[in-house]
Amino acid sequence: VAKDLALQLPALGERGVRLLYGGRTQYFALHGKTGHLVVAERIDREQLCQLVQQCVLRCEMIVEGEM
C-alpha cells in the first residue's frame, strides 16, 4: 500500500491511514513495518456469502491530507 501510494512507511502513520469495512469484523489491516495489506481475521466464505456465487469483501482506505 505504501508503495502504491508513493508514501514512505513513516508517512502511513503520520497521514492517519486506516481501513474501513462495513461489517462488524475488520478482515484486513495494514502491516506497520512493511506497509502491506494483510488479512487480519479468518475469512469464512460459507458464512459471509451463503446465498451468492460471487463473494466480494469491500473495504475503504482513508488517507488524511492531500495526495
N, C-alpha and C positions, 0 to 999 in steps of 0.2 A: 504494500500500500504506500509506504513512504517513497519507494522508487517511482511508482505510477503517478504520484502527486508531485514528484520532483522536490521532496522535502527531506531534510536531514532528520535522522532519528530523534534528536532532542526537540525538534520542531513539532513532532506529533503531540507531545505533552504540552508544549507551550501554546499550541493552537487549539487546545481543547478538543482534539479529535475523539469522537465517540461513535459507537454503533447503536442504532435503534432498531428494534424488532417489534412488530405489532402484537405479538403474543406475550404470554407470561414468562416464557423461558428465553433466556438470551443464549442462542445457539452459537453465536460467533463472537470472537474477541480479537483485539489487536495485541500481538505479542510485543511487549515493551522493549525488548532488547534487539529484535530483528525487524520490527515493523510489518511482519507478515500477518495476514488474516488467517486465523486458526479456528478450529471447531472447539467450542468451549463446553458443550454438553452433548451427550449421546443423542443422535438423531434417529428416531424410530419412524420410518416411513409408514408402516402399517397403522400406527397410532395417529400420525398427523394427517394422512391423506387416505383414509379408509375407502372413500367412495369415488375417488378420482384417479384416472390413469396417469396423468402427468402431475407430479408433485413438485411444487416450487416453493422455496422459502425466500421471502423477500426481507431485506434489511436495508436501512439507510445509513450512510456515513455522514456525520455532521462535522464540518471543519470551520472553526471560527476565524474570522479575518478574511482579507482579500486573497485571492489566488492569482 
